[in-house]
Amino acid sequence: MARPPVLPAEDKTRIVLSILAGEVTVAEAARRAKVSEQAVGTWKRQFLDAGRAGLVAGKRGPSTREAQLEAEVAELTTALGEAAIEVRVWKKSAEGRLGPSKTSR
Protein backbone atom coordinates (compact mmCIF):
# COMPACT_ATOMS: atom_id res chain seq x y z
CA MET A 1 0.00 0.00 0.00
CA ALA A 2 1.29 3.48 -0.86
CA ARG A 3 2.45 5.79 1.87
CA PRO A 4 0.04 8.67 2.56
CA PRO A 5 1.08 12.13 1.40
CA VAL A 6 3.01 14.28 3.85
CA LEU A 7 0.99 17.37 4.63
CA PRO A 8 2.48 20.60 5.95
CA ALA A 9 1.70 21.49 9.57
CA GLU A 10 -0.44 24.42 8.40
CA ASP A 11 -2.72 22.07 6.46
CA LYS A 12 -2.99 19.67 9.40
CA THR A 13 -3.85 22.57 11.71
CA ARG A 14 -6.52 23.83 9.32
CA ILE A 15 -8.02 20.33 9.11
CA VAL A 16 -8.06 19.84 12.88
CA LEU A 17 -9.58 23.27 13.49
CA SER A 18 -12.32 22.59 10.95
CA ILE A 19 -13.11 19.33 12.78
CA LEU A 20 -13.15 21.06 16.17
CA ALA A 21 -15.41 23.79 14.79
CA GLY A 22 -17.84 21.11 13.61
CA GLU A 23 -17.50 22.08 9.96
CA VAL A 24 -16.49 18.56 8.89
CA THR A 25 -16.30 15.09 10.39
CA VAL A 26 -13.07 13.18 10.86
CA ALA A 27 -14.10 10.82 8.05
CA GLU A 28 -14.84 13.67 5.66
CA ALA A 29 -11.60 15.48 6.50
CA ALA A 30 -9.61 12.28 5.98
CA ARG A 31 -11.26 11.65 2.64
CA ARG A 32 -10.57 15.21 1.43
CA ALA A 33 -6.92 15.10 2.58
CA LYS A 34 -6.50 11.57 1.14
CA VAL A 35 -5.24 10.18 4.45
CA SER A 36 -6.62 7.67 6.93
CA GLU A 37 -9.10 8.57 9.63
CA GLN A 38 -6.54 7.29 12.10
CA ALA A 39 -4.01 9.87 10.85
CA VAL A 40 -6.53 12.69 11.25
CA GLY A 41 -7.41 11.40 14.72
CA THR A 42 -3.73 11.39 15.61
CA TRP A 43 -3.33 15.00 14.43
CA LYS A 44 -6.34 16.02 16.49
CA ARG A 45 -5.00 14.27 19.61
CA GLN A 46 -1.53 15.82 19.14
CA PHE A 47 -3.06 19.25 18.63
CA LEU A 48 -5.17 19.00 21.78
CA ASP A 49 -2.31 17.54 23.85
CA ALA A 50 0.02 20.35 22.81
CA GLY A 51 -2.60 22.94 23.71
CA ARG A 52 -3.24 21.28 27.04
CA ALA A 53 0.49 21.21 27.79
CA GLY A 54 0.68 24.94 27.09
CA LEU A 55 -2.14 25.64 29.51
CA VAL A 56 -0.65 23.42 32.20
CA ALA A 57 2.80 24.99 31.76
CA GLY A 58 1.25 28.43 32.15
CA LYS A 59 -0.04 27.47 35.60
CA ARG A 60 3.23 25.99 36.78
CA GLY A 61 5.48 28.89 35.87
CA PRO A 62 8.02 29.64 33.19
CA SER A 63 8.70 27.18 30.41
CA THR A 64 11.98 25.32 30.16
CA ARG A 65 13.21 27.78 27.53
CA GLU A 66 12.28 30.77 29.70
CA ALA A 67 14.08 29.24 32.67
CA GLN A 68 17.13 28.58 30.48
CA LEU A 69 17.16 32.19 29.26
CA GLU A 70 16.77 33.53 32.81
CA ALA A 71 19.74 31.43 33.93
CA GLU A 72 21.77 32.73 30.99
CA VAL A 73 20.88 36.35 31.82
CA ALA A 74 21.96 35.80 35.44
CA GLU A 75 25.25 34.26 34.30
CA LEU A 76 25.96 37.11 31.86
CA THR A 77 25.07 39.73 34.50
CA THR A 78 27.57 38.15 36.90
CA ALA A 79 30.25 38.05 34.19
CA LEU A 80 29.63 41.71 33.36
CA GLY A 81 29.94 42.68 37.02
CA GLU A 82 33.21 40.76 37.35
CA ALA A 83 34.58 42.41 34.19
CA ALA A 84 33.69 45.87 35.54
CA ILE A 85 35.56 45.13 38.76
CA GLU A 86 38.61 43.94 36.81
CA VAL A 87 38.63 47.15 34.77
CA ARG A 88 38.57 49.22 37.98
CA VAL A 89 41.44 47.20 39.45
CA TRP A 90 43.50 47.62 36.27
CA LYS A 91 42.86 51.37 36.25
CA LYS A 92 43.90 51.69 39.90
CA SER A 93 47.07 49.67 39.34
CA ALA A 94 47.93 51.72 36.24
CA GLU A 95 47.53 54.97 38.21
CA GLY A 96 49.96 53.69 40.81
CA ARG A 97 52.61 52.92 38.21
CA LEU A 98 52.08 55.87 35.90
CA GLY A 99 51.10 58.49 38.44
CA PRO A 100 47.79 60.27 38.47
CA SER A 101 46.21 60.84 35.11
CA LYS A 102 46.20 64.38 33.75
CA THR A 103 42.42 64.40 33.71
CA SER A 104 41.98 63.33 37.36
CA ARG A 105 42.31 65.98 40.08
C-alpha positions in Angstrom: 0.0 0.0 0.0 1.3 3.5 -0.9 2.4 5.8 1.9 0.0 8.7 2.6 1.1 12.1 1.4 3.0 14.3 3.8 1.0 17.4 4.6 2.5 20.6 6.0 1.7 21.5 9.6 -0.4 24.4 8.4 -2.7 22.1 6.5 -3.0 19.7 9.4 -3.9 22.6 11.7 -6.5 23.8 9.3 -8.0 20.3 9.1 -8.1 19.8 12.9 -9.6 23.3 13.5 -12.3 22.6 11.0 -13.1 19.3 12.8 -13.1 21.1 16.2 -15.4 23.8 14.8 -17.8 21.1 13.6 -17.5 22.1 10.0 -16.5 18.6 8.9 -16.3 15.1 10.4 -13.1 13.2 10.9 -14.1 10.8 8.1 -14.8 13.7 5.7 -11.6 15.5 6.5 -9.6 12.3 6.0 -11.3 11.6 2.6 -10.6 15.2 1.4 -6.9 15.1 2.6 -6.5 11.6 1.1 -5.2 10.2 4.4 -6.6 7.7 6.9 -9.1 8.6 9.6 -6.5 7.3 12.1 -4.0 9.9 10.8 -6.5 12.7 11.2 -7.4 11.4 14.7 -3.7 11.4 15.6 -3.3 15.0 14.4 -6.3 16.0 16.5 -5.0 14.3 19.6 -1.5 15.8 19.1 -3.1 19.3 18.6 -5.2 19.0 21.8 -2.3 17.5 23.9 0.0 20.3 22.8 -2.6 22.9 23.7 -3.2 21.3 27.0 0.5 21.2 27.8 0.7 24.9 27.1 -2.1 25.6 29.5 -0.6 23.4 32.2 2.8 25.0 31.8 1.2 28.4 32.2 0.0 27.5 35.6 3.2 26.0 36.8 5.5 28.9 35.9 8.0 29.6 33.2 8.7 27.2 30.4 12.0 25.3 30.2 13.2 27.8 27.5 12.3 30.8 29.7 14.1 29.2 32.7 17.1 28.6 30.5 17.2 32.2 29.3 16.8 33.5 32.8 19.7 31.4 33.9 21.8 32.7 31.0 20.9 36.3 31.8 22.0 35.8 35.4 25.3 34.3 34.3 26.0 37.1 31.9 25.1 39.7 34.5 27.6 38.2 36.9 30.2 38.0 34.2 29.6 41.7 33.4 29.9 42.7 37.0 33.2 40.8 37.4 34.6 42.4 34.2 33.7 45.9 35.5 35.6 45.1 38.8 38.6 43.9 36.8 38.6 47.1 34.8 38.6 49.2 38.0 41.4 47.2 39.5 43.5 47.6 36.3 42.9 51.4 36.3 43.9 51.7 39.9 47.1 49.7 39.3 47.9 51.7 36.2 47.5 55.0 38.2 50.0 53.7 40.8 52.6 52.9 38.2 52.1 55.9 35.9 51.1 58.5 38.4 47.8 60.3 38.5 46.2 60.8 35.1 46.2 64.4 33.8 42.4 64.4 33.7 42.0 63.3 37.4 42.3 66.0 40.1 
